[in-house]
Amino acid sequence: MNNADPIFLTTQIREIERLAVAQPNAPCLMEKAGLAAAQIARDKLLEHEQSMVLILAGPGNNGGDAFVVARYLKQWGHTVTLFFSGDQERLPEDARNALQQWLALDGNIHNEFPDKQNWDLIIDGLFGIGLDPKRPLQGQYLDWVQSVNQMNSPVLALDIPSGLGSDDGCIYGAVINATITATFIGIKPGLLTHYGPEYCGDVIVCHLDLDTCHFQPAHAWALNKKLAQILLPPPRPANSHKGTFGSIGILGGSAGMVGAALLAGRAALNLGAGRVYLGLIARNAPTVDITQPELMLRSPHELFKLKQINCLVTGPGLGVDSDAYSWLNSALTTQHTLVLDADALNHIAVQPQLADKLRQRTEPAILTPHPAEAARLLNIDVAAVQNNRLSVAKRIAEDFNCHVVLKGAGSICAAPDSVHYINTSGNPGLSSAGTGDVLSGMIGALISQGLSPQHALLLAVHLHGAAADELRQKHHGPLGMTASEIIPAARGLLNQWIYNS
């Protein structure tokens, strides 16, 4: 997608490096990376000249980057302590050259981890993307990482925090807790999903003057504000009416879970759907939503008789009894674009006939599983989902021929054509009941207004997280954030992005 920021796996980064250095008059990527990181350290993390900086250099090219950083910071007047535990003779050629330049500047190497606890800055150049996932950190490397995390100092990680999986965001033994990560050439998946957002701090991409997509096609993209704003619906024309912005149906709300359907309906209405109909399964369901009387509450029978619906959200508060199964079966046979959430996914996971109906549909469908629901859909455990989030999202999309968002830290949106996006917004405040129902309603609202299923999914996912980020800032933290709060915050942001950007 034009103007989006590409994401690359480790093998792709290696190939970009190989092709770049094979060019005539090839740049020294290590020199460029070290200088870029040193500038970030100086401009964003070092508050005064002659700061005390500890630099940890590992046995590979990440250590070479660290040697370059050390040289520049020393030249700029900072006091640099360089810790290196590797074998100089076994360093890659570029890293060995960088070390020699450091030594030529009268730089010293420390082979024992320093006891000093208070540094103005610590720079992590131990492993980066060179970490072998088959060999988790242990022994002295594990001790060093844990020691750094106990120090009360800001940390700049080079490329990716040591101990974090570049491709999957998994922790291999232990991981450096970075304040800022200066990542080189392109974004890596592990920075954005699973444990990445918790340990990477602010991520700054240093492209090193490379046109990355010239060397490698990207199959993943960062879902950030820049991309979300490309997907926005146009400003509304003066000559419009409620029918202009579509009609959405929401099927769910069984006994004890009517609130889930109401949340989805309120989100759809506030995000711009022209008309919102709720088909509530509970026999004692309310006939009006006093808080949001604009919603039209119906029985499921009445909902399925409506001709004007152009998107049907199924699952919020659906339940798992035989009535819920029957209504889901009916939904799968409609010609509507479907958004399937919650118990709709749980039924599909255990009822092969429903799964087959979903696969055979010609109209689009969007699945919105959290990790446990994804595990049920694929008959695997939750750990297998979380440790392989990209491949799991891709597998669900391909298996069910649907668009998918695998929710969680760094939600992953995947399409049947294997392109996927990793969301950059959101925070732990979304870990509360009902936020998934709100997301489903938001997706349905954007589809009803004419966005393609893929664009509606991407915009809704990022907007949902951005609304939570705005609330976190407003309330000085994520604690106690509720799904109901997300709705007006998302509405305000959407209007702001469309009319004031």
N, C-alpha and C positions, 0 to 999 in steps of 0.2 A: 504494500500500500504506500503510495507516495507520501513522502515527508515523515514516515514512521521511522523509529529507531530500531535497527536490526539487533537481534540477539543471536549469538553464535555458540555452538558447542565447542568443547576443547579441541576436538579433531579439526574443526573448521578454523579455529584460531591458529592452530599449528600450520595448516595449509596456507592461510593468508600470509603468515610470517615467511614460509618457504618461498612462496611466489614473489613476495615483496623484495626479499633479499637477492632473488635471482635476476632482478631487473638490472639493466645497465645503470651505473652510478647509484647503486642501491643505498638507501639511507642506513645508518646504524640505529636500528630500532631500540637497542638497549640504551644508547645515549639519549635518544629522544624521550624514552619512557622515564629514565632517571631524572632528566631535567624537568619534565612535566610534573613529576611527583614532588621534586624539591621545591618547585614554585608553589604548589598547593600547600606544602608544609609551611613555607615562609609566609604566604599570603593569608592563610586561613587558621593556622594552628599555633604559630609562634608569635607571641605578643611583643617580644622585645629582642633586640640584638644580643648576641652572646648567650643565647639560650643553651641549656644543657639537653642534648639530644642523645638518646640511646637508639642505635640501629642494629637490628638483628638480621644477619645475612645467612642464608641457607646455602646448601651445597650445589644448587643449580642456577639456572638463569634468573630466578627471582632474587637470589643472592647477588647476581651481577647487577640487577637494577638497583639493589640497595647500595652497592659500592659506588655507583654513579651518584645517587642521592647524597651519600656521605661526602663525596668530593665537592659537590656544589655547596652544600650547607657549610662545610669547613671554609671554603673560599669566601663565603658571604659573612664569615665572622662568628659562626656558632661553634660551640664546644661539642665535638662529636665523639662519642664512645662507640666503636664498632666491634660488635661481638660476632665472631665467625668460628664455627666449630668444624667446618668441613676440611677436606684435603685440597690444598691449593692445586696440586698436580692433576686432580681429577675434575676440576672445574671445566665447563664448556669453554671454548676458545674466547668468545666475547666476554664472558664473565671473568676469565683469567686476565684478559687485557684490562678490564675495568678495575680489577684488584690492583694490578701493577700501577695504574694511574693514581689510585688512592695512596699506595705506598710511596710513589714518587713525590707526593705532596707532603711527605713526612707524616702520613697517617699511620696510626697504630692499629694492630689487631689484638683483640682480647679473646682468649680461648676459654676463659671461665666466665660463667654467667655472673654479672655484677651483683653485689649485695645491695647497692644503693636502691632506694625505693622511690624517691621523688625525682622525676624527670619532667622537664618542660614538654617533652614529646618523646614518644616511642614509635619507631618505624618498623613495621613487620615485613621483612623480606625473607622469611624462612622458606616457604614453599610455593605460595601462589597457586597457579593452575598445575604446577608440577607434582602436586600431591597424588600419590597412587592410592585410589580408593580400596585396593586390596591390602594395603598396609596402613591401617589406622595409626595415628600418632601414639607412641608409647615410650616408655623409658625417659631419657633426658629431654626429648622433644616435648613430651607430654608435660613434664615438670616445668619447662620453660614457658609454655603457653599458659599454664595455670598461674605461674608466677607473674607474668605480665598482667593477667586479668585481675590479680590482687593488688596491683599498683594503682595508685590514684593519679594516673597520668592519661592525657589524651593519646590516642593511638591512630596512626595512619597506616593502613594496610596497603601493600603494593599488589595490585591486580585482583586479589581476593583474600580475605582473611585466612591465614594458615589454619588448616584443619577443616575447612568448609569445602564440600564437594562443589566443584565448578559447574557441573552439569545438573546436579540434583538438589543442592541446598542441604544435603545431609551433613551431620557432624561425624567426623572420623576420629574418634578418641576425645578430642577437645578442640575448641576453636577460639582464636583470638577475637576478643570483643572490640571491634574497631569504632572509632569516632567518625572517621572518613575512610572510604575505600577509593583509591585512585585506580581505576581499572583501565587496562590498555587495549587498544585496537577496537574492541567492541564489548557490548554488554554480555555477560554470561548468565545463563538461567539461574544458577545457584545464588546469584546476588539478589534475585527478586522473589524467590518462592521458598516455601518450607522454612528452614531456619535462617535463610539469608537476610530477610528484612530485620531480624532481631540482632544480628551480629555485624552487619556491614556498615551501619551508620549511614551517613550521606554518601551516595555513590556519585563519583565524578568520572565521566568517560573521557579518556585521553586518546583521541583517534590517531595520534602520531602522524598526521598528514596523509593517512591512507584512505583511499576510497574503497572501503571494505567490500562492498557489494560488487565491485569490479573484479575482485578475486574469488569471491564465494557468494553464491545465491543464499539469501537468508530464508529460513523456513519458520522463523519465529520473530515476533516484534514486541516491543514494549508498548503496553496499553497505558499511555500517559495523557496528560491534559492536551498536549499538542495533537495527539491522534484523535482524542475524543472530540475536539473542537472541529475537526474535519468532518465528523459524522453528524453534526447537529442538523435538526430540521430547520427549514428556512423560516424567517419571520412570518407571522400570520398575516394574510391579506385582509384588508378592511372588509371586503365583500366575502364574508365567510359565515358559516353557521355550524351548529353542533354536528351535523352530518358530515361536514368537511373533515372532521378529525376522527372519524371512525367510531366503531362500537366494539367494546370488549366484553366477553363473558368470562366469569370466574366460577368454576365448579369446585365445591368443597364445603367446608363448614358443617361437618357431622356433629353429633351431640358432644358437647364439651369443648368443641374446637371451632365454634362459629367465629371467634375473634380472629383466627388466621385468615379466613376468607374476607372478613371486614378490613383487615390491614391491607391485603392485596388490592381490594377494591378502592380503598382510600388512596393508596399509592397511585393506582391507575388514573383516578380522577384528577388528583393534584398534579400529575405529570402530563396532563393535557389530553387524555382520551375524551372524545365528544360525549359518549354515553357509556356507562358502566352498569352491567347487569350481573347480579350475583345469583347463582343457582345453589341454594343452601339445602343440604341433605337432611339436616336435623328436623325431626317431625315437629318440634316446638320452636322452630327457628323464628326470629323476629321478622316482622313484615316491614319494618323501617329502621334505619340506622339513625338514631336521634342525633349523634355527633356529626354524621355526614348524610343528611336526608336526601342529597342529590343522587345517592346510590339507589338503584332500582332492584329491590329484593324479590326473588321469584323462587318457585320450586324448580328442581332440575327438569321436570317435564316441561314447564313453561319456557325454561331457558333454551331447550333444544328445539323449540318451535320457532324461535326468533330467526328471521332471515338475514337481518342486517349485520350480524356479528362477523367481524373479520379477523378476530383472534380469540382463542379460547385458552385461558389459563386453568389448568387442572391440577389439583393436588393440595392446595392450602387447607389444612384441616379435613382432608378427604376421609380419613379413617381407613380401616383395613377389613371391614366386614363385607358381607356379600352384596349389600346395596352399593357400597363404594366400588367394588369390583365391577358391578353391572354398569354404573355410570361412567367409569373409566373406559370400559369396553365401547360404550356408545360414543364417547369423545374420540376414540381412536378411529372410528369409522366416518367421522365428519370430514368435510373438505376444508375446515378451518386450519390456519396456522396454529400450532399448539405450543404452549409453554407448559412443560411437565415438571412438577416439583414434589418434594416431600413424599406423601404416601402413594402418589401416582408412580413414583420411581420404585417404591417398595413392592407394590403389586407387580410391576413389570419384572422385577428381579426374581420373583418366585412363581410367576405364571407364564410359562413358555408361550402360550397362545397369545397373550397380550404383547409379549416381546416380538413375536413374529408379525403381528398386526402393525406394530410400530415400524418395523423394518420395511414392510411392504407399502407403507404410505407414500403417496406421491407429493402431498403437500408438506411444507417444511415443519419441523418440530425442533424445539430447543429443550434440552435437559439441563437441570440445575442441581446436580448432586453435591452434597457435602461429602467428606471422605468416607464416612460410614456407608452412605447410600451408594457411593461409587464402588465400594468393596462388595456390597450386595449384588450390584449389577454385574460384576465380573466374577463373583464367587471367589474372592480372595480376601485376605485380612486387611485391616486398616493400615497396618505398618507397611504392607506391600504397596498400598496406594500412596502413602506419604513419601516413601523412599523412591518412588518412580512417578512423580506427579505428571510430568510432561507425557511420558509414554502412556500412562493410564488415561489421561484426557483424550489423547489421540486414539487410543484403542476403543474407548466408548463411542467416540464420534464415528469411527469407521464401522464398528459393529452394528450400531443402530441407525447409521446413515442420518445422523442428526448433528446440529450444532450443540456444543456442550460448554458449560462453565463448571469446572471443578473448583468449588469454593474453598477458601482457606487463606492463609497468609500467602499473598501472591497468587490470587485466583487465576486459573488458566482457562482461556477460552480456546476451544478447538473446533475446527470445521472438518467435514468429511474429506476435503481435499488435502488434509494434513497440515495446512497452515495453522499456526496457533499464536496466541497473544498472552503475555503475562502482565497482569494488572499491577500498577504501581501505587494505587491509592488504598486507603482503608487502614484500620487499626483494631486493637483488641476490643474496643467498644462494640464492635459488630458481633461479638460473641455473646449474644443475648437472644432470648426467644422472640421470634417474629420477624427478624431482619431478613430472613430468606423469603418470607411471604411478601414483604415490601419489595424486594428485588424482583420477584416474579411479576408483581403488578406493574412495576416500572417498565420491565421488558415488554409486557403486553401493551402498555400505553403507547410506547414508541412504535411498535408494529402497527397499531391501529391508526397512527398518524402517517403511515406511508413509508417508514423506514424498512429496509430489507431485514429479514431475521438476523443476519450476521451483524449488520450495523446497529440494530436495536440492542442486541446482546452486548456488544462492545461498549456502546455509549452508556447503557444502563449500569453495567458492572463498574465502570470507572466513576460514573456520577454517584452511585451508591456509596462507594468508598470515599469519594471526595466530600460528600455530605457528612460522613462520619468524621473525617479529618477536621472539617470546619467546626463540628460540635465539640470535638476533643479540645481544640484550641479555645473555644468559647468557655468551656467548663473546666479548663486547666487539667484535663485528663480524661481517660476513657471510662472511668468507673461510673456505673449506673446509667449509661447510655441506653435508651430504649428505642425499639423499632418505630414507635409512633413519632419520635423526634426526627427520625431520618427523613420522613416524608416532606415536611415544610422546608427543611434544609436543602433537600434535593431540588425541590421546586424553585427555591430562590436562586440556587446555582444555575439551574437550567435557563431560567430567564436572564440571568446575568450574562451567561455565555452567549446566548442568542442575540441579545439586544445591546449589550454593552462591551462586547469584545472588540 
